[in-house]
Amino acid sequence: MLSVENLFVRFGERPLFDGITLRVNEGQRVALAGRNGQGKSTLMKVVAGQQAPERGQVSLAKGRTVGYLPQDVRPPEDDRTVLEEGLSGKAEVVRLEQEVRRLTHALGERPDDQALLARYGKAQAAYEALGGYAAEARAKEVLAGLGFSQARIDGPLRELSGGWLMRSQLARLLLMAPDLLLLDEPTNHLDIETREWLLEFLRGFPGAIVLTSHDRYFLDALVSKVYELESGRLEVYTGNYSAYEVEKRERLERLKASYAKQQAYLRQQEEFIEKNRARAATASNVQSRIKLLDKLDKIELPPEAPQDIRLRFPEPPSSGAVVVRCQGVGKAYGATEVFSGLDLELEAGARLAVVGVNGAGKSTFLRLVAGKDTPSQGTLTLGHNVSIQYFSQYEDDLPDPSWNLVQALEAVAPKDATIGRLRTVLGCFLFSGDDAEKRLGVLSGGERARMKLARMLLRPSNLLVLDEPTNHLDIHSKDLLLAAMADFTGTSVFVSHDRQFLAALATHVLEFRDGRARLFPGGYEQYRWRVAQDQKAAQVAAAKAAQTAPVTKAAPTRADDREATREKQKELRRLEKQVQTLEQRLERQEARLGELEALMSQPGFFEAPERSTPAVAEHRSLKDEVARGYEALEAAMLELEAAGGS
């Protein structure tokens, strides 16, 4: 469907793309990967027709349409509403609706005009065929899925912040349903519930999708091919993002082996040339070897991040056994109550993930813990010797704007920290090379957030309070931060919209919902499973209540009774078989998990990436499957119980 041939684009004096070629077929889901600055966004602009290449060709199959979501969306200058913007993706539907309205008005003035009546009938039929009568309901459904309240849906687009503008443009594209959807960081500015909704929507999307994202879980669940841009070249990988990471490491090892072999060959030839250059008897042989080396296609190794980088928070000072105690805590702003009745004791060493929809109280709770705000009700106290570091994208603790990044780190670093160490920390948060000399005053909002995280890694504390620390980080930086937090022996309270980050870190989950808070012991996936079971139990209870409600009906005959008994027994056998199948599958999966965990516990296991990486990827995937399996089993058992089984 999409064909890109020999694309060449220059960025300044540097070739950004040097003859890259790619194909995207109908219905494919493709991720663009690569380090920042390698041209992922530029490639999308070229494919979308918003930037022309110096050379090469972009071809789209005849009649196919493209929808493009950039990272930055500009606010409109007119007064259109969010709903009107969403519906603008259905341009033909909007045009036909206006035509039907115009013709309806005209028929009111000239009811006997047959030509007008025929045009009205034709326009109305076309409008109905395109789903026009359901278009507004569908638009509201998509906008609600992306987190818009009814008030926002009906409100003016120009009043939205950048994140909500991005959501409105995403809604427009989803409603437009193009044949090729280009999404540049669509998960930015989305909370975890909205990401889950978008993922399910895109799974059912009929067209092809090309996207970039820093959310590994999102990519793993959606894409089946990865195109990596690196140093002007493009490499193709089959499979999801985790499979790409494994294959990339394997390819790099093979390339290193070939490089070492070629370097040995080159040294051998150069030594021969140097020894025999001055001898007449071997002069022709020397010249032949020189020409051969000139024609040889030299292997080049791609730039590689140092493998031994590991971020660590400073060793925290000891705190009391209970770090945070909440007794009847609530918070209100004027007449608006955010939440109330929170009782909580957070023990030292816990990693508490705070979850809930936007506006439920997550950030408010973190501000209370960090001492940035006070409760409206109840008491919140910190334990003995608790020292806090607080990260918020909306509050700044950076020093003098005239300082450069290295100076800002030096101000909080231990006295023995070297410049090399400080530059390494900066590199982990996407500040490389000359970026270290940037002044704090010129940093963007995202850069300031990353800089605040970098400074936190140099200051000792025993309680980390982090409000969305994973925003503005690429996958590599996110992995480094995750590893640092996993190694941290103090206590952490955090909000994140990255499912992998939550699943890997949380030891407890605090959910804010409908003005109340509920604590779930265990990790994030266990929390999701428990919530799903609660919802299914409520559905089964509602179904039972509906079944037992008195209904006036004709008295059944004996034949009716026999038929009903047969159907009930048939349904019971089906449900019993389903439960048995699910139990057997879970038994096999858990046995395999045990094998993998035994393998991963062996000494030196992680020192061999070719063995450890696929095993870890399989373990992560299998854990997700087991969690989903238990959800399905619980639902089947509840259904069996409701049907009268045991």
For each residue, the residues with C-beta under 8 A, 3 or more apart:
1: 24 25 26 60 61 64 179 180 208
2: 22 23 24 47 58 59 60 61 64 180 208
3: 23 57 58 59 60
4: 7 20 21 22 23 46 47 56 57 58 59
5: 21 56 57 58 59
6: 19 20 21 55 56 57
7: 4 17 19 20 21 43 46 53 55 56 57 58
8: 15 17 18 19 53 54 55 56
9: 15 16 17 39 42 46 51 53 54
10: 13 14 15 16 54
11: 14 15 16 39 42
12:
13: 10
14: 10 11
15: 8 9 10 11 18 232
16: 9 10 11 38 39 42 232
17: 7 8 9 20 39 42 43 53 56 229 232 234
18: 8 15 232 233
19: 6 7 8 56
20: 4 6 7 17 43 56 229 232 233 234
21: 4 5 6 7 234
22: 2 4 227 234 236
23: 2 3 4
24: 1 2 28 30 180 208 210
25: 1 28 208
26: 1 179 207 208
27: 206 207 208
28: 24 25 208 209 224 225
29: 202 208 209 211 222 223 224 225
30: 24 208 209 210 211 223 224 225 226 227
31: 210 211 212 213 219 222 223 225 226 227 241 244
32: 40 43 44 210 211 212 226 227 228 229
33: 40 212 226 227 228 229 241 244
34: 38 39 40 228 229 230
35: 38 230 303 474
36: 430 474
37:
38: 16 34 35 229 230 231
39: 9 11 16 17 34 42 43 229 232
40: 32 33 34 43 44 184 212 229
41: 44 45 70 71 184 212
42: 9 11 16 17 39 45 46 51
43: 7 17 20 32 39 40 46 47 229
44: 32 40 41 47 48 68 70 182 184 210 212
45: 41 42 48 50 51 68 70
46: 4 7 9 42 43 49 50 51 52 53 58
47: 2 4 43 44 58 66 68 180 182 210
48: 44 45 66 68 182
49: 46 58 66
50: 45 46 68
51: 9 42 45 46
52: 46
53: 7 8 9 17 46 56 58
54: 8 9 10
55: 6 7 8
56: 4 5 6 7 8 17 19 20 53
57: 3 4 5 6 7
58: 2 3 4 5 7 46 47 49 53
59: 2 3 4 5
60: 1 2 3 64 66 180
61: 1 2 64 179
62:
63:
64: 1 2 60 61 178 179 180
65: 176 178 179 180
66: 47 48 49 60 178 179 180 181 182
67: 89 173 176 178 180 181 182
68: 44 45 47 48 50 173 182 184
69: 73 166 169 170 173 181 182 183 184 186
70: 41 44 45 73 184
71: 41 166 184 185 188
72: 162
73: 69 70 162 165 166 168 169
74: 165
75: 157 158 160 165
76: 80 85 157 158
77: 158
78: 158
79: 156 158
80: 76 84 85 88 156 157
81: 84 85 153 154 155 156 157
82: 85 86 143 148 152 153 154 155 156 157 160 168 171
83: 86 87 136 139 140 143 153 154
84: 80 81 87 88 157
85: 76 80 81 82 88 157 168 169 171 172
86: 82 83 89 139 142 143 168 171 172 175
87: 83 84 90 93 94 135 136 139 175
88: 80 84 85 91 94 172
89: 67 86 171 172 173 174 175 176 177
90: 87 93 94 130 135 139 175 176
91: 88 94 95
92: 95 96 130
93: 87 90 96 97 127 130 131 132 135
94: 87 88 90 91 97 98
95: 91 92 98 99
96: 92 93 99 100 123 126 127 130 132
97: 93 94 100 101 127 132 135
98: 94 95 101 102
99: 95 96 102 103 123 127
100: 96 97 103 104 120 123 124 127
101: 97 98 104 105
102: 98 99 105 106
103: 99 100 106 107 116 119 120 123
104: 100 101 107 108 120
105: 101 102 108 109
106: 102 103 109 110 113 116
107: 103 104 110 111 113 116 117 120
108: 104 105 111
109: 105 106
110: 106 107 113 116
111: 107 108
112:
113: 106 107 110 116 117
114: 117 118
115: 118 119
116: 103 106 107 110 113 119 120
117: 107 113 114 120 121
118: 114 115 121 122
119: 103 115 116 122 123
120: 100 103 104 107 116 117 123 124
121: 117 118 124 125
122: 118 119 125 126
123: 96 99 100 103 119 120 126 127
124: 100 120 121 127 128
125: 121 122 128 129
126: 96 122 123 129 130
127: 93 96 97 99 100 123 124 130 132 133
128: 124 125 131 132 133
129: 125 126
130: 90 92 93 96 126 127 135
131: 93 128 134 135 138
132: 93 96 97 127 128 135
133: 127 128
134: 131 137 138
135: 87 90 93 97 130 131 132 138 139 175
136: 83 87 139 140
137: 134 140 141
138: 131 134 135 141 142 175
139: 83 86 87 90 135 136 142 143 171 175
140: 83 136 137 143 144 150 153
141: 137 138 144 145
142: 86 138 139 145 146 171 174 175 201
143: 82 83 86 139 140 146 148 152 153 168 171
144: 140 141 147 148 153
145: 141 142 194 197 198 201
146: 142 143 167 170 171 190 194 197 198
147: 144 167 190 191 193 194 357 358
148: 82 143 144 152 153 164 167 168 171
149: 152 153
150: 140 153 154
151: 154 155
152: 82 143 148 149 155 160 164
153: 81 82 83 140 143 144 148 149 150
154: 81 82 83 150 151
155: 81 82 151 152 159
156: 79 80 81 82 159
157: 75 76 80 81 82 84 85 160 165 168
158: 75 76 77 78 79
159: 155 156
160: 75 82 152 157 164 165 168
161: 164 165
162: 72 73 165 166 189
163: 166 167 188 189
164: 148 152 160 161 167 168 189
165: 73 74 75 157 160 161 162 168 169
166: 69 71 73 162 163 169 170 186 188 189
167: 146 147 148 163 164 170 171 189 190 194
168: 73 82 85 86 143 148 157 160 164 165 171 172
169: 69 73 85 165 166 172 173
170: 69 146 166 167 173 174 183 186 198
171: 82 85 86 89 139 142 143 146 148 167 168 174 175
172: 85 86 88 89 168 169 175 176
173: 67 68 69 89 169 170 176 178 181 183
174: 89 142 170 171 177 201 205
175: 86 87 89 90 135 138 139 142 171 172
176: 65 67 89 90 172 173
177: 89 174 205 206 207
178: 64 65 66 67 173 181 207
179: 1 26 61 64 65 66 207 208
180: 1 2 24 47 60 64 65 66 67 207 208 209 210
181: 66 67 69 173 178 205 207 208 209 210 211
182: 44 47 48 66 67 68 69 210 211
183: 69 170 173 186 209 210 211 212 213
184: 40 41 44 68 69 70 71 211 212
185: 71 188 212 213 214
186: 69 166 170 183 190 198 211 213
187: 190 195 198 213 214 215 218 497
188: 71 163 166 185 471
189: 162 163 164 166 167
190: 146 147 167 186 187 194 195 198 497
191: 147 194 195 357 358 497
192: 195 196 355 496 497 498 499 502
193: 147 196 197 357
194: 145 146 147 167 190 191 197 198
195: 187 190 191 192 198 199 215 218 497 499
196: 192 193 199 200 499
197: 145 146 193 194 200 201
198: 145 146 170 186 187 190 194 195 201 202
199: 195 196 202 203 218 221 222
200: 196 197 203 204
201: 142 145 174 197 198 204 205
202: 29 198 199 205 209 222
203: 199 200 221 222
204: 200 201
205: 174 177 181 201 202 209
206: 27 177
207: 26 27 177 178 179 180 181
208: 1 2 24 25 26 27 28 29 30 179 180 181
209: 28 29 30 180 181 183 202 205 222 223
210: 24 30 31 32 44 47 180 181 182 183
211: 29 30 31 32 181 182 183 184 186 219 222 223
212: 31 32 33 40 41 44 183 184 185
213: 31 183 185 186 187 218 219
214: 185 187 470 473 474 475 478
215: 187 195 218 219 498 499 500
216: 219 220 241 242 475 478 500
217: 220 221 498 499 500 503
218: 187 195 199 213 215 221 222 499
219: 31 211 213 215 216 222 223 240 241
220: 216 217 223 240 241 242
221: 199 203 217 218 240
222: 29 31 199 202 203 209 211 218 219 240
223: 29 30 31 209 211 219 220 226 240 241
224: 28 29 30 238 239 240
225: 28 29 30 31 236 237 238 239
226: 30 31 32 33 223 236 237 239 240 241 243 244
227: 22 30 31 32 33 234 235 236 237
228: 32 33 34 234 235 236 237 244 248
229: 17 20 32 33 34 38 39 40 43 233 234
230: 34 35 38 233 235 302 303
231: 38 302 303
232: 15 16 17 18 20 39
233: 18 20 229 230
234: 17 20 21 22 227 228 229
235: 227 228 230 248 251
236: 22 225 226 227 228
237: 225 226 227 228 243 244 247 248
238: 224 225 243
239: 224 225 226 242 243 244 247
240: 219 220 221 222 223 224 226 243 244
241: 31 33 216 219 220 223 226 244 245 475
242: 216 220 239 245 246 617 620 621
243: 226 237 238 239 240 246 247 617
244: 31 33 226 228 237 239 240 241 247 248
245: 241 242 248 249 613 617
246: 242 243 249 250 613 614 617
247: 237 239 243 244 250 251
248: 228 235 237 244 245 251 252
249: 245 246 252 253 609 610 613
250: 246 247 253 254 610
251: 235 247 248 254 255
252: 248 249 255 256 302 304
253: 249 250 256 257 610
254: 250 251 257 258
255: 251 252 258 259 299 301
256: 252 253 259 260 301
257: 253 254 260 261
258: 254 255 261 262 299
259: 255 256 262 263 299 301
260: 256 257 263 264
261: 257 258 264 265
262: 258 259 265 266 296 298 299
263: 259 260 266 267
264: 260 261 267 268
265: 261 262 268 269
266: 262 263 269 270 293 296
267: 263 264 270 271
268: 264 265 271 272
269: 265 266 272 273 289 292 293
270: 266 267 273 274 293
271: 267 268 274 275
272: 268 269 275 276 286 289
273: 269 270 276 277 286 289 290
274: 270 271 277
275: 271 272
276: 272 273 279 282 283 285 286
277: 273 274 283 286
278:
279: 276 282 283
280: 283
281:
282: 276 279 285 286
283: 276 277 279 280 286 287
284: 287 288
285: 276 282 288 289
286: 272 273 276 277 282 283 289 290
287: 283 284 290 291
288: 284 285 291 292
289: 269 272 273 285 286 292 293
290: 273 286 287 293 294
291: 287 288 294 295
292: 269 288 289 295 296
293: 266 269 270 289 290 296
294: 290 291
295: 291 292
296: 262 266 292 293
297:
298: 262
299: 255 258 259 262
300:
301: 255 256 259 304
302: 230 231 252
303: 35 230 231
304: 252 301 307
305: 309 476
306: 309 424
307: 304
308:
309: 305 306 424 427 428 480
310: 480 483 484
311: 425 428 457 480 481 483 484
312: 457 484 487
313: 316 456 457 460 464 484 485 487 488 490
314: 414 457 458 459 460 461
315: 460 489
316: 313 319 387 460 461 462 488 489 490
317: 385 387 460 461 462
318: 385 462
319: 316 323 348 383 384 385 386 387 462 463 490 491
320: 323 348 383 384 385 386
321: 347 348 383
322: 325 345 346 347 348 383
323: 319 320 346 347 348 350 382 383 386 462 463 491
324: 344 345 346 369 380 381 382 383 386 463 491 493
325: 322 344 345 346 379 380 381 382 383
326: 329 342 343 344 345 378 379 380
327: 343 378 379 380
328: 340 341 342 343 377 378 379
329: 326 340 341 342 343 344 368 375 377 378 379 380
330: 337 338 339 340 341 342 375 376 377 378
331: 337 338 339 340 361 364 365 368 373 375 376 377
332: 335 336 337 338 340 376 377
333: 336 338
334:
335: 332
336: 332 333
337: 330 331 332 340 376 515
338: 330 331 332 333 360 361 364 515
339: 330 331 342 360 361 364 365 512 515 516 517
340: 328 329 330 331 332 337 377 515 516
341: 328 329 330 378 516 517
342: 326 328 329 330 339 365 378 517
343: 326 327 328 329
344: 324 325 326 329 510 517 519
345: 322 324 325 326
346: 322 323 324 325 350 352 491 493 508
347: 321 322 323 350 491
348: 319 320 321 322 323 383 462 490 491
349: 489 490 491
350: 323 346 347 491 492 507 508
351: 485 491 492 494 505 506 507 508
352: 346 491 492 493 494 506 507 508 509 510
353: 494 495 496 502 505 506 508 509 510 524 527
354: 362 365 366 493 494 495 509 510 512
355: 192 362 495 502 509 510 511 512 524 527
356: 360 361 362 511 512 513
357: 147 191 193 360 513
358: 147 191
359:
360: 338 339 356 357 512 513
361: 331 338 339 356 364 365 512 515 517
362: 354 355 356 365 366 467 495 512
363: 366 367 392 467 495
364: 331 338 339 361 367 368 373
365: 331 339 342 354 361 362 368 369 510 512 517
366: 354 362 363 369 370 390 392 465 466 467 493 495
367: 363 364 370 372 373 392
368: 329 331 364 365 371 372 373 374 375 380
369: 324 365 366 380 388 463 465 493
370: 366 367 388 390 392 465
371: 368 382 388
372: 367 368 390 392 395
373: 331 364 367 368
374: 368
375: 329 330 331 368 378 379 380
376: 330 331 332 337
377: 328 329 330 331 332 340
378: 326 327 328 329 330 341 342 375
379: 325 326 327 328 329 375
380: 324 325 326 327 329 368 369 375
381: 324 325
382: 323 324 325 371 386 388 463
383: 319 320 321 322 323 324 325 348 386
384: 319 320
385: 317 318 319 320 462
386: 319 320 323 324 382 383 462 463
387: 316 317 319 460 461 462 463
388: 369 370 371 382 461 463 464 465
389: 456 459 461 463 464 465
390: 366 370 372 395 465 466 467
391: 449 452 453 456 464 465 466 467 469
392: 363 366 367 370 372 395 467
393: 445 449 467 468 471
394:
395: 372 390 392
396: 448 452
397: 452 455
398: 401 408 440 448 451 452 455
399: 403 408 411 440
400: 403 440
401: 398 439 440 441
402: 439 440 441
403: 399 400 407 408 411 439 440
404: 407 408 436 437 438 439 440
405: 408 409 426 431 435 436 437 438 440 451
406: 409 410 419 422 423 426 436 437
407: 403 404 410 411
408: 398 399 403 404 405 411 412 440 451 455
409: 405 406 412 413 417 422 425 426 454 455 458
410: 406 407 413 417 422
411: 399 403 407 408
412: 408 409 455 458 459
413: 409 410 417 421 422 458
414: 314 417 458
415:
416:
417: 409 410 413 414 421 422 458
418: 421 422
419: 406 422 423
420: 423 424
421: 413 417 418 424 425
422: 406 409 410 413 417 418 419 425 426 436
423: 406 419 420 426 427 436
424: 306 309 420 421 427 428
425: 311 409 421 422 428 429 454 457 458
426: 405 406 409 422 423 429 431 432 435 436 454
427: 309 423 424 430 431 432
428: 309 311 424 425 454 477 480
429: 425 426 450 451 453 454 473 477
430: 36 427 450 473 474 477
431: 405 426 427 435 436 438 447 450 451 454
432: 426 427 435
433: 436
434: 437 438
435: 405 426 431 432 438
436: 404 405 406 422 423 426 431 433
437: 404 405 406 434
438: 404 405 431 434 435 442 443 447
439: 401 402 403 404 442 443
440: 398 399 400 401 402 403 404 405 408 443 448 451
441: 401 402
442: 438 439
443: 438 439 440 447 448 451
444: 447 448
445: 393 448 449
446: 449 450 471 472
447: 431 438 443 444 450 451 472
448: 396 398 440 443 444 445 451 452
449: 391 393 445 446 452 453 471 472
450: 429 430 431 446 447 453 454 472 473 477
451: 398 405 408 429 431 440 443 447 448 454 455
452: 391 396 397 398 448 449 455 456
453: 391 429 449 450 456 457 469 473 481
454: 409 425 426 428 429 431 450 451 457 458
455: 397 398 408 409 412 451 452 458 459
456: 313 389 391 452 453 459 464
457: 311 312 313 314 425 453 454 484
458: 314 409 412 413 414 417 425 454 455
459: 314 389 412 455 456
460: 313 314 315 316 317 387
461: 314 316 317 387 388 389 464 490
462: 316 317 318 319 323 348 385 386 387 490 491
463: 319 323 324 369 382 386 387 388 389 490 491 492 493
464: 313 388 389 391 456 461 485 488 490 491 492 493 494
465: 366 369 370 388 389 390 391 492 493 494
466: 366 390 391 469 492 493 494 495 496
467: 362 363 366 390 391 392 393 494 495
468: 393 471 495 496 497
469: 391 453 466 473 481 494 496
470: 214 473 478 481 496 497 498 501
471: 188 393 446 449 468 497
472: 446 447 449 450
473: 214 429 430 450 453 469 470 477 478 481
474: 35 36 214 430 477 478
475: 214 216 241 478 479
476: 305 479 480
477: 428 429 430 450 473 474 480 481
478: 214 216 470 473 474 475 481 482 498 501
479: 475 476 482 483
480: 309 310 311 428 476 477 483 484
481: 311 453 469 470 473 477 478 484 485
482: 478 479 485 486 500 501 504 505
483: 310 311 479 480 486 487
484: 310 311 312 313 457 480 481 487 488
485: 313 351 464 481 482 488 492 494 505
486: 482 483 504 505
487: 312 313 483 484
488: 313 316 464 484 485 492
489: 315 316 349
490: 313 316 319 348 349 461 462 463 464
491: 319 323 324 346 347 348 349 350 351 352 462 463 464
492: 350 351 352 463 464 465 466 485 488 505
493: 324 346 352 354 366 369 463 464 465 466
494: 351 352 353 354 464 465 466 467 469 485 505
495: 353 354 355 362 363 366 466 467 468
496: 192 353 466 468 469 470 501 502
497: 187 190 191 192 195 468 470 471
498: 192 215 217 470 478 501 502
499: 192 195 196 215 217 218 502 503 524
500: 215 216 217 482 503 504
501: 470 478 482 496 498 504 505
502: 192 353 355 496 498 499 505 506 524
503: 217 499 500 506 523 524 525
504: 482 486 500 501
505: 351 353 482 485 486 492 494 501 502
506: 351 352 353 502 503 509 523 524 527
507: 350 351 352 522 523
508: 346 350 351 352 353 519 520 521 522
509: 352 353 354 355 506 519 520 522 523 524 527
510: 344 352 353 354 355 365 517 518 519 520
511: 355 356 517 518 519 520 527 531
512: 339 354 355 356 360 361 362 365 516 517
513: 356 357 360 516 518
514:
515: 337 338 339 340 361
516: 339 340 341 512 513
517: 339 341 342 344 361 365 510 511 512
518: 510 511 513
519: 344 508 509 510 511
520: 508 509 510 511 526 527 530
521: 508
522: 507 508 509 526 527 530
523: 503 506 507 509 526 527
524: 353 355 499 502 503 506 509 527 528
525: 503 528 529 623 624 627
526: 520 522 523 529 530 627
527: 353 355 506 509 511 520 522 523 524 530 531
528: 524 525 531 532 627
529: 525 526 532 533 627 630 631
530: 520 522 526 527 533 534
531: 511 527 528 534 535
532: 528 529 535 536 631 634
533: 529 530 536 537 631 634 635
534: 530 531 537 538
535: 531 532 538 539
536: 532 533 539 540 631 634 635 638
537: 533 534 540 541 638
538: 534 535 541 542
539: 535 536 542 543
540: 536 537 543 544 638 639 641 642
541: 537 538 544 545
542: 538 539 545 546
543: 539 540 546 547 642
544: 540 541 547 548 642
545: 541 542 548 549
546: 542 543 549
547: 543 544
548: 544 545
549: 545 546
550:
551:
552:
553:
554:
555:
556: 560 561 564
557: 560 561
558: 561 562
559: 562 563
560: 556 557 563 564
561: 556 557 558 564 565
562: 558 559 565 566
563: 559 560 566 567
564: 556 560 561 567 568
565: 561 562 568 569
566: 562 563 569 570
567: 563 564 570 571
568: 564 565 571 572 643 644
569: 565 566 572 573
570: 566 567 573 574
571: 567 568 574 575 643
572: 568 569 575 576 640 643 644 645
573: 569 570 576 577
574: 570 571 577 578
575: 571 572 578 579 636 639 640 643 645
576: 572 573 579 580 640 645
577: 573 574 580 581
578: 574 575 581 582 636
579: 575 576 582 583 633 636 637 640
580: 576 577 583 584
581: 577 578 584 585
582: 578 579 585 586 629 632 633 636
583: 579 580 586 587 633
584: 580 581 587 588
585: 581 582 588 589 629
586: 582 583 589 590 626 629 630 633
587: 583 584 590 591
588: 584 585 591 592
589: 585 586 592 593 622 625 626 629
590: 586 587 593 594 626
591: 587 588 594 595
592: 588 589 595 596 622
593: 589 590 596 597 619 622 623 626
594: 590 591 597 598
595: 591 592 598 599
596: 592 593 599 600 615 618 619 622
597: 593 594 600 601 619
598: 594 595 601 602
599: 595 596 602 605 615
600: 596 597 605 606 612 615 616 619
601: 597 598 605
602: 598 599 605
603:
604: 607 608
605: 599 600 601 602 608 611 612 615
606: 600 609 612
607: 604 612
608: 604 605 611 612
609: 249 606 612 613
610: 249 250 253 613 614
611: 605 608 614 615
612: 600 605 606 607 608 609 615 616
613: 245 246 249 609 610 616 617
614: 246 610 611 617 618
615: 596 599 600 605 611 612 618 619
616: 600 612 613 619 620
617: 242 243 245 246 613 614 620 621
618: 596 614 615 621 622
619: 593 596 597 600 615 616 622 623
620: 242 616 617 623 624
621: 242 617 618 624 625
622: 589 592 593 596 618 619 625 626
623: 525 593 619 620 626 627
624: 525 620 621 627 628
625: 589 621 622 628 629
626: 586 589 590 593 622 623 629 630
627: 525 526 528 529 623 624 630 631
628: 624 625 631 632
629: 582 585 586 589 625 626 632 633
630: 529 586 626 627 633 634
631: 529 532 533 536 627 628 634 635
632: 582 628 629 635 636
633: 579 582 583 586 629 630 636 637
634: 532 533 536 630 631 637 638
635: 533 536 631 632 638 639
636: 575 578 579 582 632 633 639 640
637: 579 633 634 640 641
638: 536 537 540 634 635 641 642
639: 540 575 635 636 642 643
640: 572 575 576 579 636 637 643 645 646
641: 540 637 638 644 645 646
642: 540 543 544 638 639
643: 568 571 572 575 639 640
644: 568 572 641
645: 572 575 576 640 641
646: 640 641
